[in-house]
Amino acid sequence: MRLDKFLKVSRIIKRRTVANEACSGGRVSVNGRTAKPAADIKEGDVLEIRFGNRVGRYRVASVKEVVRKENAQDMYEVLEEDAQTKAERGQE
């Protein structure tokens, strides 16, 4: 699955256009390497997303094309995240 689509389907980033812009801007890395929006994502990959001085790190748990909002958080495991990012994802 494409990186930008995974970020949207998993609801780490709410809109695909925002996910695409983050990837194109060099703010997203996969397994330590800066990734383009079309980068292929598979289970076990570690994503790092930087927005300003905030950083979120996530491990891909599953890759599904379609998922219900309630089950989106099952697609990844949070490795590191600040309180503001967690609140924006609705997890606090």
C-alpha positions in Angstrom: 0.0 0.0 0.0 1.2 3.5 -0.7 2.5 5.5 2.3 0.1 8.4 1.8 -2.9 6.1 1.6 -1.8 4.1 4.7 -1.5 7.3 6.7 -5.0 8.3 5.7 -6.7 4.9 6.1 -5.0 4.4 9.5 -6.1 7.9 10.4 -2.6 8.9 11.7 -3.2 11.8 9.3 -6.8 12.7 8.6 -6.6 13.6 4.9 -4.7 12.0 2.1 -3.7 15.4 0.6 -2.1 16.4 3.9 -0.4 13.0 4.1 0.9 13.5 0.5 2.2 17.0 1.3 4.0 15.7 4.5 5.7 12.9 2.5 6.6 15.2 -0.4 8.1 17.7 2.1 10.4 15.2 3.6 8.7 15.0 7.0 8.0 11.3 6.9 10.5 8.5 7.0 10.1 4.7 6.7 12.7 2.6 8.5 15.0 5.6 8.9 14.9 6.7 5.3 12.9 9.8 4.0 10.0 8.4 2.0 8.0 9.7 -1.0 4.1 9.4 -1.0 4.2 6.3 -3.2 6.6 4.4 -1.0 5.4 0.8 -0.4 4.4 0.1 3.2 4.3 -3.4 4.7 3.8 -4.9 8.2 6.7 -4.3 10.6 7.8 -1.0 9.0 8.6 1.9 11.4 7.2 5.3 10.4 8.5 8.6 11.8 6.4 11.7 11.2 7.8 15.2 12.0 5.5 18.3 12.3 7.5 21.2 13.5 9.2 20.2 16.7 6.8 17.3 17.3 7.7 13.7 16.3 5.6 10.6 16.2 7.0 7.1 15.7 4.7 4.2 14.7 5.1 0.5 13.8 2.9 -0.8 11.0 0.8 -3.7 12.5 -1.4 -4.5 9.5 -2.1 -3.2 6.0 -5.7 -3.1 5.0 -7.3 -1.2 2.1 -10.5 -0.4 4.0 -11.0 -0.2 7.7 -13.8 1.2 10.0 -12.9 4.3 12.0 -13.2 2.3 15.3 -10.6 -0.2 14.1 -8.1 2.1 12.4 -5.9 2.3 15.5 -5.3 -1.5 15.2 -3.3 -0.9 12.0 -0.3 0.6 13.9 1.4 0.6 17.2 2.6 3.8 18.8 6.3 3.8 19.6 6.7 7.4 20.6 4.4 10.4 20.6 3.9 13.6 22.5 0.7 14.5 24.3 -0.4 17.1 21.8 -0.1 14.7 18.9 -2.0 12.0 20.9 -4.8 14.5 21.6 -5.1 15.4 18.0 -5.5 11.8 17.0 -8.3 11.6 19.6 -6.5 9.1 21.8 -6.4 11.1 25.0 
